Amino acid sequence: MKQTNTLKHLLLTAALAAGLATVARADDSVPPADQTAPAAGDFTLLGQTYGTLTYSYINLDGTSVHADSYAFEVNQPLAENIDGVFGYEYSQTGNIAGSRVKQQVLSAAVRAFSRSYAWGKPFAEAGVGYARSRLAGDSDDSFVWSLGIGAELRVSARATVTPYVRYADAPDLAGSGAFNFGARGSYWIDSLWAVTAGFEVDDDKNTAFTVGTNFRF
C-alpha cells in the first residue's frame, strides 16, 4: 500500500513540477534581470548568485539517536528564470551499536521559477547526484535523484519564507525514497549576508531543524 501511495504522490509531484517549469519558461512578460548582482532592495534568493552554509539536527523517529548534517550549496542563475543549484552534504548518526552511519552526498539540480505573481515566485526543480554511505567499515554508494516544487514568499522587505515538497531517492542504499515537506526562512542583515532557519519532516516521521547563513558573492 505504501509503495502504491508513494507512486501516486511521485506522479503528482512530477506533473506539478513539469507544469510549473512550463509556466516559468513561458514567462516573458517580465524584462530580463541583471544576473550578476542583486537589484537594490531585492532580498530574495531565486535568480540570484549566492552560497548557503547550514547545520541540521535530525531526529530519527523510533530510535534513541539523532543525526547531524552539514551542507554547503551554491545557487547560480543559468538563464532567465532558471537557476542551477550545486551542493555537498555530510551527515552522521549518533552511536549505533558502537558505530555511526556516515554519508556524503554530491548533488546538482535545475530550478525553474516564475516572476509573474506579486505574492512570490513558484518554482519546480529536478536534481541528480551521488551518495556514499559507510557503517562499521562497510561502505555502499548510489545514484541519487529528486523532484520538488515550492514557492518563495516575501513576508517583509528583508525576509522570505519558502515552503516546499521534495521527493528524493538513492535506489542502491538501504531504505526507500521519501517525500520531504518543509519550509525555510531567510532574513537579510544587509545586501550580502542573511541568516536562515528551517524545518523539515519526511513521510517516515523523521524531523530536521536547520540553522545557517546565506551569502552573496
Protein Blocks (a to p, Z undefined) as FASTA:
>chain_A
ZZmmmmmmmmmmmmmmmmmmmmmmmmmkbccddfkbccehiacfehpacdddddddddde
hiabdcddddddddddfbghiacdddddddddddeehiacdddddddddddddfkbfkbc
cddddddddddddeehiacddddddddddddddfbfkbccdddddddddfkbgciddddd
dddddddfblmbccdddddddfkopacddddddddZZ
